[in-house]
Amino acid sequence: MDADGDGVADSRSTVLSGLSYPFGLAFRGDTMYFAEQTAVKRLDPGATTPVTLIANLPGGGHVTRTIAFGPDNLLYVAIGSSCNVCDDALPRAAVIRYNLDGSNPHPFATGLRNSVGLAFHPTTGELWANNNDRDNLGDDVPPEHLNILRDGRWYGWPQCYLPGEANPEYPGADCSGVEPPALTFQAHSAPLGLAFYTGAMFPAEYRGDAFMTYHGSWNRTVATGAKVVRVRVENGRPAAIEDFVTGWQLADGSRWGRPVGLLVMPDGALLVSDDGDGRIWRVSFGQGPPVEGTGDLTVTTSTTGSGIPAAYTLNASGPERDLLRDCDRRLHGVAIGCAGELRGERRQPADGDRPLRGDGLDHVRGELHGDDGQSRRDDDHDRFQSRSRWLYGRGGWRSRPGDRDQQHGHVQRARGRRPQRRAYRRGGELQPERRDVSDRDRTLGRDGYRVLLGELCNAQPAAACERRVG
């Protein structure tokens, strides 16, 4: 729950427990519907015991059960296959349509190996679904699908993975009747969440587009996925896919987060659930007149825990914005602005935008000023203020969870003055490129402000940024 409306969860409570792989969740008014592995249930307002609407769904295999309410006032349930490639009986590998009370099941779309993301287009009313296709045909075959589902259509599995393309297990299969996907994309991305953007916070160009999460590959030679993508929609159809939030997957293929679910909030922010370490991320847009420069989409986590790396980067692509405003903006938690990357701290409860007094130009021209290694708060640095807001949150840029008293100085002392100071190797410096081995203990030097104003400002020359603050 976010009692104070600041976009960060203040508390949580358990509504129901003892469930079997609960996944699908949908509301009609104040009534909650949810799906377990083998059942779909309804929890009425004020009730503590749910009512079973659909029982005896098959268990095992792909165990997620996604539910969605259509504009036809009917309930749609996605049920994945039990295997990679096999002959499954219905209701497996299909989207089944029911009355709201769970009666009158109707196979709406079949041949869908595992369609986890379901969403109705806000204008056309058509049901869109992503689909996780089969494994073990190589790194790039078959592609994943984004489908616009039609009543009574067959989407190919298990015999075919595309129109005219039979799986080797079914060499004589007739694939001419396969309903073609609306869009294909990188194999083994493992698409899960799907949501249309209907909010008003993001710029108008986002409205009507969709977002999709890639959970990420499990056996691809070169790992892929672990990101949120934007699906551009033109004339009611998907036209292109582009990265929207990335950074959970590191250069070596390892991951510290795996996005799953999406939810557009009433204020227009986008929530992203992450089952890599049990977090919910919030993507918001800093309002302002769109002018020349880099975007100002921010990503913060609304939960805490021990799994976030000491130094990490999330990128969110945004519309054009003003360079100086983005560089000067207070960036706490994981902030996305300027070059789109800021290696950041874990958000602390006391983090907030507070004015800092004094000569902020010294900080801009500066000095990537940090704590002196002794203080436990950044309040001692109130003299650094003005247009360059403090790129530092209360409690410090931490190297590891729990080292609150000992690891306080790892971006500290990177002031660019002689004698030259070095950024702590785990905190990393404020630079846009992906962290690699050579980043350890990199000296910033007297021209440290060039890292802030040059590299951080969307890789623009430092002089251009300096003219803006001069």
C-alpha positions as CSV (number, residue, x, y, z in Angstrom):
1,M,0.0,0.0,0.0
2,D,1.1,3.5,-0.8
3,A,-0.6,5.5,1.9
4,D,1.1,8.8,1.2
5,G,0.9,8.7,-2.6
6,D,4.7,9.1,-3.1
7,G,5.0,6.1,-5.5
8,V,6.7,3.9,-2.9
9,A,5.0,1.1,-1.0
10,D,4.6,1.9,2.7
11,S,3.2,-1.5,3.8
12,R,1.8,-4.7,2.6
13,S,-0.6,-7.3,4.0
14,T,-1.6,-10.8,3.1
15,V,-5.1,-11.2,1.6
16,L,-5.1,-14.9,1.0
17,S,-2.5,-17.6,1.7
18,G,-2.0,-21.3,1.0
19,L,-2.7,-20.9,-2.7
20,S,-1.3,-23.1,-5.5
21,Y,0.8,-21.0,-7.9
22,P,-1.5,-18.0,-8.0
23,F,-0.8,-15.8,-11.0
24,G,-3.7,-14.3,-12.9
25,L,-5.3,-11.4,-11.1
26,A,-8.2,-9.1,-12.4
27,F,-10.8,-6.8,-10.8
28,R,-14.3,-6.1,-11.7
29,G,-15.3,-3.1,-9.6
30,D,-14.3,-4.0,-6.1
31,T,-14.4,-7.8,-6.7
32,M,-11.2,-9.7,-7.1
33,Y,-10.8,-12.6,-9.5
34,F,-7.6,-14.7,-9.4
35,A,-6.3,-17.9,-11.0
36,E,-4.4,-20.7,-9.4
37,Q,-2.8,-23.5,-11.3
38,T,-5.9,-25.6,-11.4
39,A,-8.8,-23.2,-10.6
40,V,-10.2,-19.7,-11.1
41,K,-11.8,-18.1,-8.1
42,R,-13.5,-14.9,-7.0
43,L,-13.1,-13.0,-3.7
44,D,-16.1,-10.8,-2.9
45,P,-15.7,-7.6,-1.0
46,G,-15.4,-8.2,2.7
47,A,-15.1,-12.0,2.3
48,T,-12.3,-14.1,3.6
49,T,-13.1,-17.3,1.6
50,P,-13.0,-17.3,-2.2
51,V,-15.7,-18.8,-4.4
52,T,-14.5,-21.3,-7.0
53,L,-15.7,-20.5,-10.5
54,I,-13.7,-22.9,-12.6
55,A,-12.3,-26.1,-11.1
56,N,-10.2,-29.0,-12.4
57,L,-7.9,-27.1,-14.8
58,P,-4.9,-29.3,-15.7
59,G,-1.8,-28.8,-13.5
60,G,1.9,-29.1,-14.1
61,G,3.9,-28.0,-17.1
62,H,3.4,-24.3,-17.7
63,V,1.5,-23.5,-14.5
64,T,0.6,-19.8,-14.9
65,R,-3.1,-19.1,-15.6
66,T,-3.7,-15.6,-16.9
67,I,-7.2,-14.1,-16.8
68,A,-8.7,-11.1,-18.5
69,F,-12.2,-9.6,-18.8
70,G,-13.3,-8.7,-22.3
71,P,-15.5,-5.9,-23.6
72,D,-18.1,-8.6,-24.2
73,N,-18.4,-9.1,-20.4
74,L,-16.9,-12.6,-20.6
75,L,-13.9,-14.1,-18.9
76,Y,-10.8,-15.3,-20.8
77,V,-8.3,-17.7,-19.4
78,A,-4.9,-18.6,-20.9
79,I,-3.7,-22.2,-20.1
80,G,-0.2,-23.2,-21.3
81,S,1.1,-26.5,-22.5
82,S,2.4,-29.3,-20.4
83,C,5.6,-29.7,-22.4
84,N,7.9,-28.3,-25.0
85,V,6.4,-30.2,-27.9
86,C,3.7,-32.8,-27.5
87,D,0.1,-33.6,-28.2
88,D,-1.9,-31.9,-25.4
89,A,-5.6,-32.1,-25.1
90,L,-7.8,-29.0,-24.5
91,P,-7.9,-26.8,-22.5
92,R,-4.1,-27.0,-22.8
93,A,-2.2,-24.6,-25.1
94,A,-5.3,-22.4,-25.6
95,V,-7.2,-19.4,-24.5
96,I,-10.6,-20.5,-23.2
97,R,-13.6,-18.1,-22.9
98,Y,-16.1,-18.5,-20.0
99,N,-19.2,-16.8,-18.7
100,L,-18.4,-14.7,-15.6
101,D,-19.7,-17.5,-13.4
102,G,-17.3,-20.0,-15.0
103,S,-19.9,-21.7,-17.1
104,N,-20.0,-22.4,-20.9
105,P,-16.3,-22.9,-21.7
106,H,-15.4,-22.1,-25.3
107,P,-12.0,-22.6,-27.0
108,F,-11.4,-19.1,-28.3
109,A,-7.9,-19.6,-29.7
110,T,-5.8,-22.8,-29.8
111,G,-2.3,-23.8,-30.8
112,L,-0.7,-21.4,-28.3
113,R,2.1,-23.1,-26.5
114,N,2.2,-20.7,-23.6
115,S,0.5,-17.3,-23.9
116,V,1.0,-15.5,-20.6
117,G,0.4,-11.9,-21.5
118,L,-3.3,-11.1,-22.4
119,A,-4.6,-7.6,-23.0
120,F,-7.6,-6.1,-24.8
121,H,-6.8,-3.3,-27.2
122,P,-8.4,-0.2,-25.7
123,T,-9.9,1.0,-29.0
124,T,-10.5,-2.0,-31.2
125,G,-11.5,-4.4,-28.3
126,E,-9.4,-7.2,-29.9
127,L,-7.5,-9.6,-27.6
128,W,-3.8,-9.5,-27.9
129,A,-1.6,-12.2,-26.5
130,N,2.2,-12.9,-26.6
131,N,3.4,-16.5,-26.9
132,N,6.4,-18.4,-25.7
133,D,7.3,-20.7,-28.5
134,R,9.3,-24.0,-28.3
135,D,12.9,-24.7,-27.3
136,N,15.7,-26.8,-28.8
137,L,15.8,-25.6,-32.4
138,G,18.7,-23.2,-31.9
139,D,19.3,-19.7,-30.6
140,D,17.1,-17.9,-33.1
141,V,14.4,-20.4,-34.1
142,P,11.5,-20.2,-33.7
143,P,10.7,-16.5,-33.0
144,E,8.4,-15.5,-30.2
145,H,5.0,-14.2,-31.2
146,L,2.7,-11.3,-30.6
147,N,-0.7,-12.4,-31.7
148,I,-4.1,-10.7,-32.2
149,L,-6.4,-13.6,-31.3
150,R,-9.4,-14.5,-33.4
151,D,-12.2,-16.7,-32.4
152,G,-11.7,-20.3,-33.6
153,R,-8.3,-19.7,-35.1
154,W,-5.4,-22.2,-34.7
155,Y,-1.9,-20.7,-34.0
156,G,0.1,-23.8,-34.9
157,W,1.5,-25.5,-31.8
158,P,2.6,-28.3,-31.6
159,Q,2.8,-29.2,-35.3
160,C,3.9,-25.8,-36.6
161,Y,5.7,-22.7,-35.3
162,L,4.8,-20.4,-38.2
163,P,2.6,-20.6,-41.3
164,G,4.3,-23.1,-43.6
165,E,7.0,-24.0,-41.0
166,A,6.5,-27.5,-39.4
167,N,8.3,-28.6,-36.3
168,P,10.7,-31.5,-37.0
169,E,8.7,-33.8,-34.8
170,Y,5.8,-33.4,-37.3
171,P,7.5,-33.5,-40.7
172,G,4.3,-34.1,-42.6
173,A,2.2,-31.5,-40.9
174,D,0.0,-29.1,-42.9
175,C,0.9,-25.6,-41.7
176,S,-1.1,-23.7,-44.3
177,G,-3.9,-23.1,-41.9
178,V,-1.8,-21.5,-39.1
179,E,-3.0,-18.0,-38.2
180,P,0.0,-15.8,-38.8
181,P,1.4,-13.7,-35.9
182,A,0.9,-10.0,-35.9
183,L,4.6,-9.6,-35.0
184,T,7.5,-11.8,-34.3
185,F,10.6,-11.1,-32.2
186,Q,13.8,-12.6,-30.7
187,A,13.5,-16.3,-30.0
188,H,13.7,-17.3,-26.3
189,S,12.9,-13.8,-25.0
190,A,10.2,-15.4,-22.9
191,P,7.5,-12.7,-23.1
192,L,5.2,-12.6,-20.1
193,G,3.5,-9.3,-19.2
194,L,1.5,-7.3,-21.7
195,A,-0.3,-4.0,-21.1
196,F,-1.6,-1.1,-23.2
197,Y,-0.7,2.3,-22.1
198,T,-3.9,4.2,-21.4
199,G,-2.5,6.7,-18.8
200,A,-1.8,10.4,-19.2
201,M,1.6,10.8,-17.4
202,F,3.8,9.7,-20.3
203,P,3.9,11.9,-23.4
204,A,1.0,11.6,-25.9
205,E,3.0,9.5,-28.3
206,Y,2.9,6.6,-25.8
207,R,-0.8,6.5,-25.5
208,G,-2.3,3.4,-27.2
209,D,1.1,1.7,-27.5
210,A,1.8,-1.4,-25.5
211,F,4.5,-2.6,-23.1
212,M,5.7,-6.1,-22.8
213,T,8.1,-7.8,-20.3
214,Y,10.8,-10.3,-21.4
215,H,11.5,-12.7,-18.6
216,G,14.6,-13.9,-20.4
217,S,16.1,-17.0,-21.9
218,W,17.1,-20.1,-19.9
219,N,19.2,-22.1,-22.3
220,R,20.2,-19.8,-25.2
221,T,23.9,-19.7,-26.0
222,V,23.9,-15.9,-25.5
223,A,21.4,-14.9,-23.0
224,T,18.6,-12.5,-24.1
225,G,15.7,-10.8,-22.5
226,A,15.2,-9.5,-19.0
227,K,13.8,-6.2,-20.0
228,V,10.7,-4.2,-20.7
229,V,10.0,-3.3,-24.3
230,R,7.6,-0.8,-25.9
231,V,5.4,-2.1,-28.7
232,R,4.6,0.7,-31.1
233,V,1.1,0.4,-32.4
234,E,-0.1,1.8,-35.8
235,N,-3.6,1.5,-37.1
236,G,-4.5,-1.0,-34.4
237,R,-1.6,-3.3,-35.1
238,P,1.9,-3.8,-33.7
239,A,4.4,-2.1,-35.9
240,A,7.8,-2.3,-34.1
241,I,9.4,-3.2,-30.8
242,E,12.0,-1.2,-29.0
243,D,13.7,-1.4,-25.6
244,F,12.1,0.6,-22.9
245,V,13.7,-0.5,-19.6
246,T,16.9,-2.5,-19.6
247,G,19.7,-3.3,-17.2
248,W,18.6,-6.4,-15.2
249,Q,20.9,-8.5,-17.4
250,L,24.6,-7.9,-17.1
251,A,27.2,-8.1,-19.8
252,D,28.2,-11.6,-18.8
253,G,24.6,-12.8,-19.2
254,S,23.9,-13.0,-15.5
255,R,20.8,-11.4,-14.1
256,W,19.8,-9.7,-10.9
257,G,16.2,-9.2,-11.8
258,R,13.6,-10.7,-14.2
259,P,10.5,-8.6,-15.1
260,V,7.1,-10.3,-15.2
261,G,3.9,-8.3,-14.7
262,L,2.8,-4.9,-15.9
263,L,0.2,-2.5,-14.5
264,V,-0.7,1.0,-15.6
265,M,-1.6,3.0,-12.5
266,P,-4.3,5.6,-12.2
267,D,-1.6,8.3,-12.1
268,G,-0.2,7.0,-15.4
269,A,3.0,5.4,-13.9
270,L,3.9,1.9,-15.0
271,L,4.5,-0.8,-12.4
272,V,6.8,-3.7,-13.3
273,S,7.0,-6.8,-11.1
274,D,10.3,-8.6,-10.8
275,D,10.4,-12.2,-9.6
276,G,14.2,-12.3,-9.6
277,D,14.2,-10.9,-6.1
278,G,10.6,-10.1,-5.3
279,R,10.4,-6.4,-6.2
280,I,8.0,-4.0,-7.8
281,W,9.5,-1.1,-9.9
282,R,7.7,2.1,-10.8
283,V,8.4,3.9,-14.1
284,S,7.3,7.5,-14.1
285,F,7.8,10.6,-16.3
286,G,9.0,14.0,-15.1
287,Q,6.6,16.5,-16.5
288,G,7.9,19.5,-18.4
289,P,7.8,21.1,-21.8
290,P,9.3,18.8,-24.4
291,V,12.4,20.5,-25.8
292,E,15.7,19.5,-27.2
293,G,17.6,16.9,-25.2
294,T,17.3,13.5,-23.5
295,G,14.3,11.9,-21.8
296,D,13.4,12.0,-18.2
297,L,11.9,8.7,-17.3
298,T,12.8,7.4,-13.9
299,V,12.7,3.9,-12.4
300,T,12.6,3.3,-8.7
301,T,12.0,0.2,-6.6
302,S,9.2,0.2,-4.1
303,T,10.6,-2.7,-2.1
304,T,13.8,-3.4,-0.2
305,G,16.0,-6.5,0.1
306,S,19.5,-7.8,-0.2
307,G,19.6,-8.9,-3.9
308,I,20.2,-5.5,-5.6
309,P,23.9,-5.3,-6.7
310,A,26.1,-2.6,-5.2
311,A,26.3,-0.8,-8.5
312,Y,23.6,-1.2,-11.1
313,T,22.1,0.5,-14.1
314,L,18.6,0.6,-15.5
315,N,17.9,2.4,-18.7
316,A,14.5,3.9,-19.7
317,S,14.2,5.4,-23.1
318,G,12.2,8.7,-23.1
319,P,11.2,11.5,-25.3
320,E,13.3,14.6,-26.1
321,R,14.0,16.8,-23.1
322,D,16.3,19.6,-22.0
323,L,19.9,18.6,-21.3
324,L,20.6,21.0,-18.5
325,R,17.4,20.3,-16.7
326,D,18.0,16.6,-16.8
327,C,21.6,16.9,-15.6
328,D,20.6,19.2,-12.8
329,R,17.6,17.2,-11.7
330,R,17.9,15.4,-8.4
331,L,18.4,11.7,-9.3
332,H,17.9,9.4,-6.4
333,G,17.4,5.7,-6.3
334,V,17.8,4.4,-9.8
335,A,17.4,7.5,-12.0
336,I,17.1,7.6,-15.7
337,G,18.0,10.9,-17.2
338,C,20.8,12.6,-19.1
339,A,22.6,9.8,-20.8
340,G,19.9,7.5,-19.7
341,E,22.1,5.7,-17.2
342,L,23.1,6.6,-13.6
343,R,24.7,4.0,-11.5
344,G,22.7,4.6,-8.4
345,E,22.1,3.8,-4.8
346,R,19.3,1.8,-3.2
347,R,16.5,4.2,-2.4
348,Q,16.4,5.0,1.3
349,P,13.1,5.9,3.2
350,A,14.4,9.4,3.9
351,D,15.4,10.2,0.4
352,G,13.6,13.3,-0.8
353,D,14.2,16.4,-2.8
354,R,15.5,19.0,-0.4
355,P,17.1,22.3,-1.4
356,L,20.8,22.5,-0.6
357,R,22.3,25.9,0.1
358,G,25.5,27.4,-1.2
359,D,27.6,27.4,-4.3
360,G,26.1,24.7,-6.5
361,L,28.3,25.7,-9.4
362,D,31.3,24.2,-7.5
363,H,29.3,21.0,-7.5
364,V,28.5,21.1,-11.2
365,R,32.0,22.2,-12.1
366,G,33.0,19.8,-9.8
367,E,33.2,17.9,-8.1
368,L,31.4,14.6,-8.0
369,H,31.4,15.4,-4.3
370,G,30.8,12.6,-1.9
371,D,30.8,12.1,1.8
372,D,34.1,12.5,3.6
373,G,33.9,8.9,4.6
374,Q,33.0,9.7,8.2
375,S,29.5,11.2,8.2
376,R,26.5,8.9,8.1
377,R,24.3,11.4,6.3
378,D,24.6,13.8,3.4
379,D,23.2,16.6,5.5
380,D,26.7,17.8,6.2
381,H,27.0,18.9,2.6
382,D,24.2,21.4,2.5
383,R,26.6,24.0,1.1
384,F,26.4,22.2,-2.3
385,Q,23.1,23.2,-3.9
386,S,21.7,25.2,-6.8
387,R,20.9,23.9,-10.2
388,S,23.0,20.8,-9.8
389,R,21.1,18.8,-7.3
390,W,22.9,16.4,-5.1
391,L,23.4,13.1,-6.9
392,Y,23.4,11.3,-3.6
393,G,20.7,10.0,-1.3
394,R,20.5,9.9,2.4
395,G,22.5,7.0,3.7
396,G,25.0,7.0,1.0
397,W,26.0,5.2,-2.1
398,R,26.5,1.8,-0.7
399,S,28.7,-0.9,-1.9
400,R,27.0,-3.9,-0.3
401,P,23.8,-4.4,1.7
402,G,24.4,-4.1,5.4
403,D,27.7,-2.2,5.3
404,R,26.0,1.0,6.5
405,D,28.9,2.0,8.9
406,Q,31.9,0.9,6.9
407,Q,31.3,1.3,3.1
408,H,30.3,4.9,3.2
409,G,32.9,6.3,0.9
410,H,32.8,4.4,-2.4
411,V,31.8,7.3,-4.7
412,Q,33.2,9.6,-2.0
413,R,36.2,11.8,-2.6
414,A,35.7,11.8,-6.3
415,R,36.1,15.6,-6.4
416,G,38.5,16.0,-9.2
417,R,41.0,18.0,-7.1
418,R,44.6,17.2,-6.4
419,P,45.6,14.9,-5.0
420,Q,43.5,12.9,-7.4
421,R,40.8,10.8,-5.7
422,R,39.4,7.6,-7.1
423,A,35.8,6.3,-7.1
424,Y,35.3,3.2,-5.0
425,R,35.5,0.2,-7.2
426,R,32.1,-1.2,-6.3
427,G,30.2,2.1,-6.3
428,G,31.5,2.9,-9.7
429,E,31.6,6.4,-11.1
430,L,28.9,8.3,-12.8
431,Q,29.4,7.2,-16.4
432,P,26.9,6.0,-19.0
433,E,28.6,3.0,-20.5
434,R,28.0,-0.4,-19.2
435,R,30.3,-1.3,-16.3
436,D,33.1,-3.7,-17.1
437,V,36.3,-4.9,-15.5
438,S,38.2,-1.8,-16.5
439,D,35.9,0.4,-14.5
440,R,37.3,-0.7,-11.2
441,D,38.9,2.2,-9.3
442,R,39.0,4.4,-12.3
443,T,40.6,7.8,-11.6
444,L,38.4,10.8,-12.3
445,G,41.0,13.6,-12.0
446,R,40.7,17.3,-12.0
447,D,38.3,17.3,-14.9
448,G,35.9,15.2,-13.0
449,Y,33.1,17.5,-14.0
450,R,33.5,16.2,-17.5
451,V,32.1,12.9,-16.3
452,L,29.1,14.7,-14.9
453,L,28.5,17.3,-17.7
454,G,30.1,15.5,-20.6
455,E,29.6,11.7,-20.4
456,L,26.5,11.8,-18.3
457,C,24.8,14.3,-20.6
458,N,23.9,11.9,-23.3
459,A,27.6,11.6,-24.4
460,Q,27.6,15.2,-25.5
461,P,30.9,17.1,-25.4
462,A,31.6,18.5,-21.9
463,A,32.0,22.0,-23.3
464,A,28.5,22.0,-24.6
465,C,27.1,21.2,-21.2
466,E,29.5,23.6,-19.6
467,R,28.2,26.5,-21.7
468,R,24.7,25.7,-20.6
469,V,25.6,26.1,-16.9
470,G,28.0,29.0,-17.5
